[in-house]
Amino acid sequence: MSNDSSQPERPADDAPRAQDLLPLVYAELRAVAGAFIRSERQGHTLQPTALVHEA
């Protein structure tokens, strides 16, 4: 079989960049989750971090 060329090969130095981006993406997801939860009814117990972890 032939190689799947739909995904380009990544250089080995991509791992540190992805590792650097993870905290930024996580913070953004928590901010979006927080905004969503604030728009919901009062009194629920779900926290933004828990919502991000469930996703």
C-alpha positions in Angstrom: 0.0 0.0 0.0 1.1 3.6 -0.5 1.7 6.1 2.2 -1.2 8.3 3.2 -0.2 11.7 1.9 -3.2 13.5 3.3 -1.2 14.5 6.4 2.1 16.2 5.8 5.1 15.0 7.7 5.9 17.1 10.7 9.4 18.0 11.7 10.6 16.6 15.1 10.6 20.1 16.6 6.8 20.4 16.5 6.4 18.7 19.9 7.8 21.7 21.9 5.6 24.1 20.0 2.5 22.0 20.7 3.5 21.8 24.3 3.8 25.6 24.5 0.4 26.1 22.9 -1.5 23.7 25.3 -1.7 26.2 28.2 -2.9 28.9 25.9 -5.6 26.7 24.4 -6.7 25.4 27.8 -7.0 29.0 29.1 -9.1 30.0 26.1 -11.4 26.9 26.5 -11.9 27.8 30.2 -12.7 31.4 29.3 -15.3 30.2 26.7 -16.7 27.7 29.2 -17.0 30.4 31.8 -18.9 32.7 29.5 -21.2 29.9 28.6 -21.9 29.0 32.2 -22.5 32.7 33.1 -25.2 32.8 30.5 -27.0 29.8 32.0 -29.4 29.8 35.0 -28.1 30.5 38.4 -27.6 27.9 41.1 -26.0 25.1 39.0 -22.8 23.5 40.3 -20.8 23.0 37.0 -17.6 25.0 36.9 -15.7 26.1 33.8 -12.8 23.7 34.4 -15.2 20.8 34.8 -16.9 21.7 31.6 -13.6 21.8 29.7 -12.6 18.5 31.2 -15.9 16.9 30.2 -15.4 18.1 26.6 
